[in-house]
């Protein structure tokens, strides 16, 4: 097993709108789509579409959405042995609003995701110990996050933590053994309390996290690319210019792709370059998981930009 994703699933309810409504205003949305999402499931699917062997730990409701989520994960070849239903709970739901500039606003209702517990990690421990990487996000209880990080550390399994949605309740002292902390600039601002309007400010905020003891801080900056910082290294990787249609799930695409390549012996720098290309390609289509490219799509994209590696 390459990757274990311990995290959330959601059903995305996507409204494509001309503009965001004002308070008390009703506006008509010209298009609506429904699909499977959630940060954990998105990251799992992104990695699986590139050929990674992925197992998923998550909770779904005992409703139609729960059955659909399980079938969707299985469709992508993801191991669902530890995807469990919670009696009497709804599945997680994410109403998403995408404007004509492809910018989005998202509301999440955690539903069954809030019941994913440390006990679930214990039940899956035998399988988890066989994986090469654990991937986490913050749409599940913090105690489960901390327990998973400790599990990874104890069993010498690298851990990615995507601190999204950002929470001021996150205890940095309990995440310091993570190998990779991967926020976007908005999450970086909330986590540090520092401004992030310029590249210098982003670097200053990221350095604050590195100084706390985190090994690798990787900040996704949308169309401005990615900042990677360690105690002894700072690197800015530029984004690819594309015609964006829908940016929803691009950060998850990035993380899932990075997870795949870092478990397939790519250097951090090269895994970041692959992830930057993968995320750029994902925003050229509507939706989240449905917009994620395959290996062949990624090869063609890189070939057009003279970046194709013979090892891909």
N, C-alpha and C positions, 0 to 999 in steps of 0.2 A: 504493500500500500504506500503510495507516494504522500498523500495529503489527507489529513483529517480536518474537516471544517466543523468547529463547534460553535453553533450560532443560530441565526434567525432565518425564518422564511416568512414571506408575506405574499398576499395576493395584491398585485398592483392594479389600481383602478385609475387609468390615465385619461385625463381630459386635456385635449389640445385646444387652447383658447387664443383669442386675439390679444387679450390683455387681462391682467388681474382685476377682479371686481373691487370696487371701493366698498367701504363699510355700509351695509344695508342695501347694497345694489345686487341685482340679479342680471347676469349676462349669459348669453347663449354660447355654448361651446360647439364648434362645427364638427368635431370628431371625438370619439371615445374608443378606447381599447382596454381590454382586460388581459392580464398576463401574470405569470408567476414571477415573484421577486423576493425581496428581503436580502439584506446585505450578505448574510451567510450563504444562502442558496445561490445568489448571484455569483459570488466568488467561487463556489463549488462548481457551478456550471461553466464558468469561464475557463477554469483549469481543466475540467473534463472535456470540453470541446477541443482543447489542444492535445488531448490524449493522456492526461494525467489519470492515475487511478485514485479516486476520491471516495472517502467515506464521510457521511454527514451525521452529526448528532444534532437533533432539533426536535421540537414538539409542535404538533399540529392539533387543531380542534377536531371534535367529532362531528364535523359538518361536511358539506360537499366540497368546500375549499380544501379541507384536509386531505380528502381522497385525491383531489386533483393535484395537490402539491406532491404527494408521494409518487403518483404516476409520472409527473413531470420529471422528477429527479431520476427515476428509473429509466425514463426515456433517454436521458443523457448518459446512462451507464454508471450512475452514482450509487454506491452501496447504501441502502436504506434500512439496514438491519436495526439501526438505533434511531430511526425516526418513529417516535411514539405519539399516539393520540392521547389527548387529555379529555376525559369524560366531562361533559357539561361546559366546555370552554369553546369559544369561537377561535378560528384560526386568525393569525395576524393579517391585518389589512393595511394597505398604504394608498390613500388617495393622493394622486400626483397631478399637478397642474403644470403644463408646458406651454409657454407663450410663443409667439411667432418668431422670437429671437432665439428660440431653443433653450431658454433659461427655464429652470423648474423650481417649484416649491412643493414640499412633501410633508404630509402628516402621517404618522404611523400609530397604529393601534396594535400593541404587542400581542394581545390575545394569549394563545397557548405558549408563546415564546417565553413568557415570564415564569413558566414552570420548569424550565430546563435547569436542573440542579446539579450540585456536586455528586450526588448519588448516581446520576445518569452517567457521569464520567467514570465512576467506579465500576458500573455495570459493563461499560465498554472498554475497560482498562486493557484486557488481553489484546484486543484488536488495535487499540491506540498505541500500544507499545511497539507495534510493527511499522508504524508510519514514520516518514522522514521529516514531516513538518506539521505543526498545528497552526491553524488560522482562526483568529478570534475577532469579534466585533462587539459593540456595546448595546445591541438590541436584546440581550439576555441579561439576567441578574448579575450584578457585579461580583457577588460571592462566587458564582460559577466561573466567572472570568478569572478571578484570583486563584481559584482551585485548579483550573486548567493550566494556568501559567506555572504554578508550583509543580503540577504533574509533569509538564514538559521539562522543567529544570531538573527534577528528580530523576527522570528517565533519559536525560541527555537528548531531548528532542527539541530542535529549534522552534521558536514561537514567533508568529507575526501577530501583532495587535493593531487593528484598525480602530482607533478610538472614536467611533462614530455610531450614533450621534454623540457628540462630545458631552461629557458630564463633569461638572465641577466636583461631584462626589468621588471621582476617581482618585484612589489613593496611590500616589506615585511610588511610595515605598513598597507597594505590593506588586508592581509591574516592572521593577528594575531588571529582572532577569530575562525579560523579553529580548529576543535577538533583533527584532525590527519593530519600531513604532512607526505607523504610517498614517498620519492625519492629513487632511487638506488644510488650506490656509485658514479657513473659518474655524475649524476645530483647533488648529494650533493657537489661534487668538484666544479662544475660550479657555483652553487648557493652561495657557501661560499668563493671560491677562495683559499681554503685550500687543502693540499694534503690528500689523502685517501688511501695510499698504505698499511697501517698497521691498525690493529684493534684500536690501541691507537689513530691514526690519525683520523679514522672514528668517534670515540667517541668525540674527540676534536672538529671536525667540527659540529657534531650533537649538542654538548653542546652550540656552538655558536648560533645555531638556537633557542634552548630552552631559552638561555639567552635573546634573542630578545623578548620572550614572548609566543612562541608557546607551546601548552599544551603537545602534544605527537608527537615526531619525531620518525618515524619508517623507518629505512634504510634497504632496501633489498640488500643482498650481494651475490646473486647467490648461488654457491655451498658452500659459507661460512656461509650461514644462514641469520639471521635477527638481527638487533640491535634496541631495543626499549628504548627510553630515555624520561624521564620527569624531572622536576626540582628535584624530590626526589628519582628517581628510574632509574637504568640502568640494562638492561638484554639482554643477547645474547642468541638467540635460534638457535640451530644447524640445518643445512639442512639435509635432507635425502639423502643418497647415492643411486643414480640410474644410469642406463645406458642411457645417454641423446641422443636423436635422433634429436631434434629440440627445441632450447630454445626460439624461437619466441613466444611472448605473455605470457611468464611465469610470468612476473611482473603483467600483467593485471589479470591473473588467481589468483594470490596471493591476489590482492586488491578486486576482486569480491567475492572471498571466505571469506575474512575477513569481508567484508561488510555484507554478509549473516549472518555469525555467531554473529557478534556484534549486529545485530538487532534481534537476537533470544536469547538474555539474556546470552550469553557467556561472560566471563571476557575477558579483552584485551589479557591477556596471553594465554588463551585457544583458543581464536579466531586466534591469531597469530600461534599457533601450528597447528591448522586445516589448515590455509592458507599455511603454509610451506609444509605440506604434499600434499595438493592439487596442489600446483605449481610444486613440485617434480614429481608428477604423470603426470602432463601435458607435461613435456618435454620428456617423453618416447615415444610420438607419434608425427608425423609430423603435421604441420599446427598450427593455432591459436585456434579459437573457436572449430573446429572439434577435437582438441586434449584434450579439457577440460573434466575431468571425471564427472560422475554422482554421486549422493549420494551413490549408491550401489558400484561403483568403489572405492570411498573414504573409505567406510566401510571396504571393503576387504583389501585395502592397509594398513589401520590402524590395522586391525586384525592380519595381517601378522607380524606387528611390535609390537604387544601387547600394542597398544595405543587406542584401540576402547573404546569410551565412550558410556555408555548405553543411553545417551541423544541424540546421533547423529541420 
